[in-house]
Each structure stands twice: as structure tokens, then as C-alpha cells.
Amino acid sequence: MLGPRNQYLTWLAVGLVMVSACGYAQQQALTPFTINHEPRVNSPADLTFLIEAPAGKDGFIRVADGHLVTASGKRLRFWGVNMTGWLKDSALLPPQPEAKLYATELARLGVNCVRFQFLDLTTKRRPAGLIDGDRDDTRVMDPKQLDRLDYLVAQLKANGVYTDFNLNVGRTYKKGDDVTDYNLIGPAKAITEFDPRLIELQKEYARQLLTHYNPYTHSEYRNEPAIAIVEIVNENSILEFWRRNWLRGELRADAPHYQLDLTPYHAKLLNDDFNSWLERTLTPAQLAHLRQIAGVAPGQPVPRLLRQDFDTAPQERFYTEAAFYTQLETHFLEDMKSYLKRTLGVKSLIIGEADHTYWIPGMPLLRSTSRMDIIDGHVYWQHPAIYGRRNTPMVNDPLNSIEVKLTRSVMVGRPYTVSEVNEPFPHDYECELMPVLAAYGAFQDWDGIFFYTFEPKLIGQWQPVIGDHFDISLDPVKMAELPVGALIFLRHDVQTAEKKIERTYSTQQINESLRLPDSEDPYFTPGFPLTLPLEHGSRIRCLDCQPTQPFQDSPANPIRSDTGQLAWYSSEGKDGLVTIDTPRTNALIGFVKKASIATSHLSVEVKNDFCAITVSSLDGKPLSVSSLLLLTATGRVENTGSTWDPRRANYEQWGTAPTLIEPVTGWVLLKNLEGVVAMTATPLDGSWRPLGEVHARFLEHGWEFPIGEPATTTYLVKVIRSTAP
């Protein structure tokens, strides 16, 4: 039975409006609301119309004019998820019933690519990967796990969902692998780029996976057009290790392990490589001079610089060592790409590795990664592992937003993807993530966005609880907003920037960026106004060329995109609000109650201080004449019985099922619509089934209907128009 205010609801499913919102627990009570993918059936809320199936039906994707396109030349963007299986009720490689269920479900939600992470783990670890965990080495794949992968990839393909294979992620080594110090180096980050044995093992793994024949798709993976991308390594850069002082060589079994580091064996291996490179690269006179300024005798090896030496190191010595790490990284990536493409015959596009640490400069790494087919980035808003006082709204801090950080790595003539991003749970403001990121990603004309992470649940074994910081699969906020982002990003609802601001960097600027203070993050380009990526397109035109020229900054509130479709309001770091105002999508995201701001077709009056309200057409028409709209209203989400730490930065008690939402309550007004004679809204449950019906009423300025009862996240809205001439 519906409350008195909603007794006039009716169910008509020819329309879809979406509003997402979140707010404070102190102001709104929490109500049980759970996501259940299993009973989901096809409905008007599905976004499968955005996706062409099967994936790769006309051949391999390729690059044209700096962007991803299909084999026939049609522009292609990816709205994706990572797939993992950390939780005991989840599986990275699920059984066949779950594989079929989630492949279909992801397509309904608008997802058209899945990035597989941690396939290189053993079957004895979580998530269970491809490598046989019963052996004394990591060189053999488990046939049962391979079969699960094959079936899942085939199901994804059939639903129009592409695959991204990430080759080297978390593999750790065993005695039988014949890897020196295998018991100390863990996943061997950075070492994978220069240890010959590890490079050999990476190529062996790539060969085993990519030449494997999938009986369900009837092709080897190297010949499968549904495999869109192959990534060489994940978050694994020698330049990052140098900048972060992780190449010291102090990692021993009998010593404390304070930070990441090299073992003495690998430090010597790197030292030898460095000095051998100096012998090959420098003239005898140059090498003698380098030894002199390094304070070593003639004929003696030149020691490598530690992080504490950066500020005082002479320019010649510092630049020479930076060149060494750059060539080492470049050679590794180019050698691996050549092996994949030329030796194995892989036809998918290649990513080298992601720019992922935004408090260190990114230009040095781009010298290497820009030689690959796609440039990639990772970022999180307030990652729980590296933030102390987290749980603050991103909309209050536009200049440090993930949108600004990510834009630093985009280059002219190269596709750009974001293969990991999230606003990790628990977070009172997580509803801001997806619509804002989709809008600015479309504005900047990126090629892909992948959320970390989606964990397929095992049928009959899961409970409706958010089980870790990153799993979005049962999060009522993020599951409601995933389709919204797909509409904004895949359908190009937000217009790309009218003006492109291009940066250039000299060799000196790139090298000196490694010595700049962390306060220059994320761009490490002194004088660059961080408002620019929110106003115009932002690209790097070239590296090791002419130096960056001065930029003009015109601070304003709000920060408006040059298209006029996006605006970011923030006043002294509080009461932030982002608006989206396009023909097919309108949105209010942030402190909506305080701002009292409307868009062309959307005005709201809600009780929640913080919310993210979006309305999108589903029939492809402008909102003014659309008959099918999507409305999703999501509030803050928590687990039952969870308790926060004293800083309200993280959970002390994680809590149990069911998930609880803070319903967004109030009224939505849709305005400036043509020829409307009636409007109905249908609240949906966590399986996207109807809960009741609401009739909107006509007011002076538009059509208004209440939201919040029953508690829900998503509404379908039908707009009925006059057919009279």
C-alpha cells in the first residue's frame, strides 16, 4: 500500500527519467533497499539499444583520428567495468549460469566492455585466476578456469560486450619458476621491466592466453575481434619507483619491509644495466665527465641516484639517469608490444600501463606509454588506502577532482581510456561520481571509462550487502547511476569542447617535473590553471619539443564549459554543485537543496541537502519532445549495523545485510516540454520491477510529481502528448 501522497500513482512504462541523489544520515532516515540481479527481466529501463551485438561483429576495433572506431569506421566509446572476485560470494570467473546472467545484465545496464583483472593469480588465491595453484610453479593454466573464461567471454560477446585482457597484474612466483628472490618480491612491480627471467615468463603467459582456442567463440583470442584491448602491465612503472624511492636495494628477508623496494640482487641487476647503457650511449669523454661529477674514480660504475639526491644532483647527471629509466621502460613496452603483435599476431589494441599516481608527474611516463595504441589512466576519489580524512564531497573541490587529474594525460592523436576509477565505499557523497565523470569524460572526448569493480555473485551464496570498498555490483547508488552514465557518455549527450587547449613540454620541463614538489600536482606544470580542463578540451600536443607557453586564467564561479552545457559551482570549498544542461540529459549534482538552481527542463524541491538528480530521454529525442524518460533518485547508502570511526572516514564495523538507502524525498518538476497532456512515473525496485504508479500534476511552469515513497532509486516516466494537429 502506498502512502497518502502517492495514492494517485499509475504504472505506464513508455517513459524513463533518471534522478540520482544522496544526502546526510542526520537529516533523512535510512530505509532497506537492495539490488538483486537474478530476477531481472527485459524492461523499458534496459539500455541494450546503446550496444551493437555481437561485439566485434564487423571486425577488430582500430584507431582513426585519435579515437577508437569499429572496423567499419564508426566512433566507439567504452562504458565499462572491471571484473574481479575478491569476496567469498563472488567469482572473477563464475560458473556458466552466473556468466550468462551477468553478461546479459551488464548489457542491460549500458556496459559494453569488461576489463579482466587478476587473471594471472593462481586458483588457490582470491580472486581465483587462471594459473593452476597445485603446482610448484606458475607456468600452467587450469583447464577448468580457462573453460569458465571462455564461456564468459562468449556470453559477453553475444551481448555486445567487449573484453579487455590485463596480462600482468598480481602474479607472484614460486620456487619452480626459477625466479631469483621469488619469495621476497611479491608481484615484482618494476622488476618485471628489467629482470630477463620475468620478461620471459610474461611472454610465456601472454602466449598461453592469447593463442588459446575458445571453443564457444570458435577462435583463438589473438584472432577474436571481441577482445578489444590487451594491457601489458598494471600500475607497474620503473619511473614511479625511482621517483618514490623504491629502487634502494634494501629488501632482504632479515630486514624490515618499510616500503616497496628491490632486493640486493635486483638492485645490482639494475646497476649493471645502467652502467652498460652509459657505456653504449655516452662518448668516452661524456662518461668520464659523468663519473667526475658523480664522484667516482675512472672506470668505476656510476651509482644511481636516490630520491633524497634529486634536489642537489647536477642537471647532467639527473637528466642522464632520467633518460636511462625512460629508455628502459620504453624498450620493455615496445618489446612486449612487438612480441604480441608480430610474434603472436595479436590484432587487439595495446595499452602499455596506466598513469595512476597523480601526486607524481605523468609526463615522463607518457614518453613510453604514448608509443602504444591507447593511453590510459587510473584514479580514485579518496582511496581508503591513501587517504586519512576522507568522506568529503568532490563537488566542493573542483581543482582536485578526478576529472581534472585524469585530463593531464590525454594526448593529441591518441585514444584515451580510464580503466580504473571509483569513489570507494563507504562514502556519503558517492552519488556524485558517475554522472559528473560521464559528463566531463564526454566533454573531454575520452574513449572509455571503466569502474573498479564489479564482482559477479554466486547464485544462492550472496547476501545484499556491500562487501568491500570497491565492489559496485550490489551498491544501490552506483547500480542506479550506471545506466545514466551510459546515456551521457555512450550516446554523446554532452557535447565535446568547442576549444582545445594544447600543451607542449620541452625535455627540460619533463625532466625537472620529477624534481618539482608534490604541491604542483596533478599537472606539474607551474602556472597552468586547473580550471581549464573544466572549461575547454585539454590535450598534450608533443613531448620533448617546445616549452609550455603561459596560459590565461579567468577564475569564475561557476566554472562553465565552453559549450555552456556544464557548470561547476563552488563557494570557498563548500556547497558545491554541478549542472548538466543538454537537449537529452539535465542534471543537478551536489548541494541541490542549498543551491536552488534549475536547468532548462529540470527543477527540484527536495529535503536532502546533497543529491544528484538526472533526467534523460530513452527514445533518443530531446527532452522537450521525448515520450520516454529515466528518473533515478538515490540517497546515501550504508550496510545495516555499520558504524563509522570517530573521523567518519571509514567503517569501524562493516555491517551486514540488507543495504540501506537514504531516499530522496520531495518533488521533481519537468518543464519546457511540448504538447504534454499527461505524465506518469513508476518507481522500480532493486530488480527494476514496478512498485506502483504516480500521476504527475500540471502546474504553471511544468509537470510535477513527488518522489521518495516508496523508497527507491529509479523511476520510469511516460510523457503523453496530444496527437491533435
N, C-alpha and C positions, 0 to 999 in steps of 0.2 A: 504494500500500500504506500503510495506517495504522500508526502506532506501536503498540507492545505495549499501552499503556494504553488505546488506543481500538479494539482489535480486536473488542470486543463491541458496536460501533455498528450500528444498523439504521435504514433510511430509512422513516419514516412521516410523511406530510405533512398531518396533520389538526390540528396544533397550532402555536403560534408564541409563543416567549418572546424578549424582547429584552434584551441587556445591552450597554452601551457602556462602554468603559474606555480609559484611556490612562495611560502611565507614563513612567518615565525610561529614556533610552537606556543609562545606565550600568548598569542592573540587568537589562534584557531585550534580547536581540538583535533586530535588525530583520530582517524577512522580506518578500520580494516579495509584494505583493497589489495587484491593480489592479481598477479599475472599468471595465466595458465595457457600455454600454447597448445596443449594436447587437444582440447575440444574445438579449436578454431576451425571454421569452415570458410569457404569463399563468401565474401560480403562486399557491399558497396564501399567499404573502407579500404579495400585492397589497392595496392599501388603497382600491381603487376603490369598495368598498362604502360608504366615507365620503362619496362625492361623487355628487350627482344630475346626470345628464346628459340633455339638453344644458344648458349654462349658460344661465340666464335663461329656462328653459322656460315659466315661468308669468308672465313679465314682468320689469320692472325692479326691482332691489332698492331698498329705501327705509329710512327711519329710523322706528322706533317705540320709545317708552320709552327713548330714549337709546342704542339699539343698532341694528345692521344686521339687517334681516329681508328675506325674499323677498317677492315681490309678494303672496303668499297669507298673509303674516304669520309665517312660520316663522323662528326665530332663525338667523342665518347668521354664521359666523366665516370669516375667510380665513387659510389657511396657505399662504404664497406664496413666490415667488422673484422677484427682478429678473432680467430677461433682457438681456444685453449681448453684445458680441463683440469684446473687446479683442485677443485672441490671434489669431495668423495662421491657426491651425487651427480657428477658431471664427467664428460669424456671428451678429450681432444679428438679422438677417433671413435665415434659412437657406433653401436650396433646398427644393423640395417633399418629396423623400424624407426629409430631416432634420426638416422641420417635422412631418411625420406621426409620425416616430419619437419625437421628444421630447415632443410633445403627449401621446401615449399613455403615455410613460414617466413624465412628471410626475404624471399622474393615478394611476398605479400607486404612486407614492411618497407619495401623500396630498396633493399640491399642488392647490389649487383656485382659484388666481388668479396671474396673471403680470403684473408691473409692467414695462412697456417704458420703458427709459431710453435717452436719446440718440438718439431718432428724429429729432431736429432737427439732426443732423450731416449733412454732405454725403457723397456716395458716394465722395469722394476721401480721407476720413479713416477711422480705425478707432476705434470700430466704425462701419461704413458705415451711414449713416442714410437718410432719405427724400429729402433735398434733392439735386438734380442738381448734381454737383460740376464740371461742364464749363462752367458759366455764370459770368458776372462778377457775379452777384448770388445771393442765397439764397432766391429767391421762387418757385421752380418745383420741384415734386416729380418724381422719376424714376419713370416708369410701371413699370419692371421691379421696383423696390424696393417700390412700392405693391402690386404683384401678390404679391410674397413676403409682405408683411404681411397682405394679405387672406387668403391661403391658410392662413397660420399661425394667425391669429385664428379662422378657420373650424374648423381642426383642434382648437384648444384648446376652442372652444365645444362641439364634438361630444363631447369627452371630459369635459365638465362643468367646464372650467377657465375662469374669468372673466378679463377683461382690465382693466388699469389703464393709461390713457394719461397720460404725463407730458409736458406741452406744451413748456415752456421749461426746458431743461437745460443744453446746452452749445453752442448755436448761436453761431457767430461770423460776422461780417458782412464783406461785400465792397464794393468801390467802387460797384458798380451798385445797392446798397441805399439809397444816399443817406443814410447814417448818419454824422453828424459824428464824426471821430476813430475811424472803424471799425477802423483799423489799430493802435490803441492799447488799446482797451477789452476785447479778448478776448470772453468770453461776456457781458460787460456786466452783471455781478452788481450789484444795487441800482439801477443806472441804468435797468434795464428797468421800474422802477416809476414813473419821473417823466419820462423822455425821450419826448415825444409821438410821435416817429417810431418808436421802438422799440415803443411800445404799439400803434401802428398795424400794425406788422409782426407782432407777436404775434397780433393778432386775425385778420390775413390768413392766417397759418399755421393757426390753430385752425379757421377756416372751411374751408380747403382739406382738412384732415384729416377733420374731423368731418362734413362734408357729402359726403364721398367715398362712392360706392356700392361695396360689396363684392359682387362677382358670385358669390362662393362662399356667402355667407350671405343674399344677396338683400335687403340692406338698407343704407341709409346708416348710418354709425357713430353719428350722433346719434339714430337710431331703433333701435339694436341693443341689446337687453337684456343681451347677454353683455358689453358694455362697462360694467363696474360703477362705475368711478371715472374721473374726469378731474381731473388736477392742474394747477394754473395755472403755478406755478414751483417749481423745485427748489433748496432751500438758497440763498435769494436774498432777504435782508431788509435794508431800509434801516436798521432799528433796530440790527441786528447791526453794520452798517458804522459807525454812529455810535459805538456802544459800543467797537468795536475800532479806532477812529481811522482809518478808511478813507475818510473824506469830506474829506480835506485839500485836494485840488485841485492836487497836485504831479506828476501823471502827464503827462509830456511825452516826446517822442521823444529829446530831448537831455539827459534827466535819468536818474539811476539808478532802477531799479524795485525798491525795497526790499520793499514790501508792496503789497497791493491799494489802489487809490486811484481818485479821479476825475481826469479831465483838467480843465484850467482852464475849458474851455467848459462841461463838465457841473457843475463847482462853481458857476459863475456862474448856470447854469440853476436849480440848487437854491437858491442865494441869492435869486434873483428870486422863486422860488416861495414861499420862506419869508417874505419881506417882503410879498409880495402877500397871503399868508394872514394875516399880522399885521394888515394894513390892513382886511381883511374881518372879522376875528374880534374884535379888541380895540376898545374905545372910544378916542376920541382921547386921553382922559386916561390910560388904561391904556398906550397905545402911547408916549405922552410919558414916562411913568414908566419903561417898559422901556428906552427909549433912554437915559434918565438913568443907570440902574444898569448899562447896558452901556457907558457912557462915550462915547456918540456924540452929535453935535450934532442939534438938532431938524431933522426932515426927512431925515436921513441913514439909510441902510439899517442894520439891526441885524445885526452879524456873527454867524455860527453858532459854537457852542462846539466846541472840540476836546476830545479825551479828557483832556488834561492840565488842562483848565479845570474838570472836573466837581466836584472836591472843594471848590473855592473859589467856585463860581458861586452867587449868591444863589438862594434857593429859587424865587422868582417867575420868574426868567429860565430856570432849569433846567427847571422844570415846563412852562413855555410852549413851549420847544423840544421837549421830550418829546411834548407834545400835537401839535405840528406833524408830527413823524415818524410818530406813531401814526395821525393822520388821513390822511396821505399814503399809508401802507401800506393802511389800511382802504379808502380810496377806490379805490385801484388794484385790490385784490382784489374789492371789491363791483362795480366797473365791469366787470371781466373776467367775474365770475360772471353778471352781468346780460346781458352780451353772449352768453355761452354758452347761458344758459337761455332768455332772452326773444327775442334776435335770431336765434340759430341753432336754438333749440328742442331743445337737448341735454337728454336725460332722465336721464343718469347723475348720480350724486352727485359733488359737487365738494369737492376739497381745495385750500386756498389755498397753503400751504407748510408745511414741517416745522419743528418745534422741533428743532434739530440741534447746537447748540453749548452744551454743558452747563456750561461754565465762565463763561458769561454768563447773566444772569437770563432766564427764559422768560415771566414774566407780561406784560411789555409787548407782546410779540408775540401773546400769546393774546387781547389785546383785539381784534386783527384776525382771526386765524385762527378764533376761536370763532364768527364770523359765517358761516362756511362750513358745509357739511353734515357734515364729518368733521374731527376734529383728528388731527394726525399727528406722529410723532416719528422721529428717526434717532439711532442711537448705535452705537458700536463699542467693544469692549473692546480697548484698547491699539492704536489705529490706527497703522500704521507711519509715517505722515507726521507725527504729532504726539507720538509717544512716543519717549523716549530709551531708558531701561532698561525695555524691555517683556519679554514672555515670563514673566510671573508669574501664578499661579493666581487667578482671580476669586473662587473659593470661600474664599480666605483674607482677602478684603476685602469683606465683605457691604455695608458702608455706602457704598462707592463702586461697587457693582455696577451693571451696566447696568439691572437690574430696578428699582433704586431711582431711578436717573436718569430712566428713561422715565416713571415714575409721576408725576413732578412736573407733567406737562402734562395729565393726564386731568381732564375736567370733567363735572359732573353734567349729564345730559340731552344729551350729545354722544357719538357713537361715537368710539372711539379706535383708531387703527391705528399700527403701527410699520413703515414702508415701506422702511427700510434698517436692517440690523443684521448684525453678523458679529464673530467673533473671528479676525482675519485670520491667514492662514498666512504664515510658519511660526510655530507656537505649540505648545509641549509640552503645553499643557493644554486644547486646543481642544475636547476631547470634553465638557467641562462646559457648553458653550454651549447647545445645543439643548434637552436635557431640562430644564435649570433654567429657561430662558426660557419654554418652553412651560408649565411648571408654574405659575410666578408670573404669566404672562400670563393663564392660565385663572383663577387665584386672584383677580386684579385685574379679571377680566371684560372684557378688551380685546376688540376686534373683528377684529383682523388683525395678522399678523406676516409680514414679507417679508424673506428673506435676500438679501444682496448678495454674490455674484451668481451666476447660472447661465449658462454660455456654451455654447450648442449646438455640438457638434463636427461638422466636415465629414467625411463618410464617406470613409475611405481616406486622410485627411490628418493625423490626430492620432496622438499617442503618449500612453501612460499616465503622464503627468507632471502635477503641479500647476503650472500655468504662470504664475500671478501670485498676489498676496496675497489676492485676493478670490474667485476662481473656485472654486465648490464642486463643480462637475459631475463631477470625477474624484477628489475627495478621499474616500478610503475611510472616514474617520471621519464626515464630515458626510453623505455619502450613506447610510450605515448608520443614522444618527440622525434623518434627515428623516422617515421613517415613524413613529418613536417620538414625535416632537413632534406629528405629525398626530393620533395616537391620543390623546395627552394633551390637546391644545388643541381640536381639532375635535369630539371626542367628549365633551368636558366631563368627562374623567376626574377632574380636580381640581375640587373644589367651590369655588364663589366665596365670598369672605369673608363671614362672618356679620355683621360690624360694619363700617360705612363711616365713616371719619374724614373730615369735610368741612372744608376751609379756606376762609376768606374774606379778601379783601385790600382795604384802603382805597386811595384814589387816592395818598395819600402813600406808603404801603408800596410800591406798584408803581413809582412814580417813583424813590423812594430806593433800590430794589433795583438800579437802574442805577449807583448810586454805591457799592454795597457792595463790599468786597474779594473777590477771587476765592476766598478761603478759605471763603466762605459757599456755595460751590456744593455740590450742584446746585440746591437748593431756594431759596436766597437768602431764607430765612425764618428769621431768628435765633431760636433756641430750639426749632425743630422737630426732634424726634428722628428720625433717619434709620432707626431700627429699625421705625418704624410701618408703612411700606409692605410690610414682610416679615411683619407681624403682622395687619394689618387692611386692608380696602379703603381706598384713598386717592383723594380727589377734591377739586377746587376747586368750590365751590358758586357763588361770584359774584366778579366783579371790580368795582372802584370802588364798593364797598359798605362794610359794617362791617369794622373791622380784625380781623386774626387774633387769636384768643384763645390763651392759653397751653396747651400740651399737656403731658400727663403722660408721663414716660418711665420704663419699668421694665426696665432692662437685665437681660438673662438670656442664658445660654448653655446650650442652643441658643436661637436666636430662633425661636419657634414661631408658625405661623399660627393664627388663632383657630378654624380648623376642625380643628386637630390633625393635618392631613394633610401639612403641610410643616414641616421643621425645618432650620435653618441653624446648624451648629456651626462655631465658630472660636475658637481659643485664642491670644491675643497675636499675631494675624496669621499663624498657621501651622496646618497640619494641618486645613484647612477641609473640611467635608463637608456636603452637602445630602441630605436623605432625602425621598422621596415615598412615602406610605403610604395608598393609596386602594383601594377594592374591586377596580378593574380594572387598576391600574398600581402597582407598587412599584419603588423605585429607590434606589441608593446612588451618590452622585456626589462624587468628590473623593479624599481620602486614606483610601481604604477599608481598606487593609492596616493602617494605624496605628490607625484608629478602632475596629475590631472591633464595629461597630454593625449590627444587623439590623432588618428591618421585619417586618410581620405575616406575609408569605409568602416573604421572600427573605433568605437568609443566604449569605455567600460566604467562601471562603478562597482568596486569590489571591496570586501572587508579585509583582504590580505594586504599587508604592506608590500610584500615582494612577490611579483608574479611575472610570467612570460606568456603573453597572450598572442596567438597567431590565428589568422583566418586565411584559408587557401581554397581556391576553386579546385575541383577534381575533374571537371569536364573540359579543362583546357581553355575555357573562356575567361575574360576579365571578370573580376568580382561584380562589377556593375550589372552584368547580364548573365552570370552563371546560375545554373539551377542546382548545382551540387557542390557543397562546401564541407570543410572539415573543421570542427571545433574541439580542441583538447584542453582541458583545464586540469593542471596537475599542481599539487601543493608539495610542501616539504615531505620527505619520506623518511621513515625510520623503521627499524625492526621492533617488534613487541618486546618490552622489557629491557631495551638498551639504555645504557646510562653513559653520559659524557664525562670526560675528565674535567678537572677544575678550570681549564682554559677554554673549554668547549671546542677543542681542536680535533679530538678523536674519541672513539668509544673506549670506556673502561670495561663495560660489559657489552658484548656484541649483540645480545638479544636473540630472540627466537622468532618463529613464525607466529602470526602472519605479518606481512609488511603492512605498515600504516601510512596513510597519506593525510596531509592537511588539505581538505577540499577547498578549492577556490570558490567562494560564495559571493554572490552579488548579481549584477545584471550586465548583459552584453547588448550593445546597440550596433546593429549593422545599418549603414546609411549610404546615401547616394547610389541607391540601387534603382534600376529602371523597370517600371511596369509591374511591380510586385503586388499581388493580391492576397497572398497568404504565405506564411513561413512556419515550418515545424522543425523541432530539434529532438533528436533521440540520443539519450545518454547510453553509453556502452560499458559493459563490464570488462574485466581483465582478459577475457577471451573474445572481445569485440562483439558480444551479443547484446541485443537491445534490453534495456532496463525499464523503459517506459516511453512516454511521449510528452512533448511540451509544445504548446502553441505560442508563437510569438504574437505580440500585440503591436498594432500600428500606432506610432506616436508622431509628433510634429516633425521630428528630424530623422525618423527611420523606424526600423523594426527591432523591438526589444524582447528579450526573454531572460528568465532567471537561470542561474547555474548554481550548483552546489548540493542540491537534493534531487535524487540520491547522490551520495558521494561517488564521484567518478573522475576519470581523466580525459575522456574523449566523447564527443558528440558528433552525430551525423545530422546535417541540416539540409532540408529541402526547401527550395525557394520556388514558389508557384507564381507564374506570371500570367498576365492577361494575354489571351490569344486573339482579342478583338483587333481589327485593322485600325 
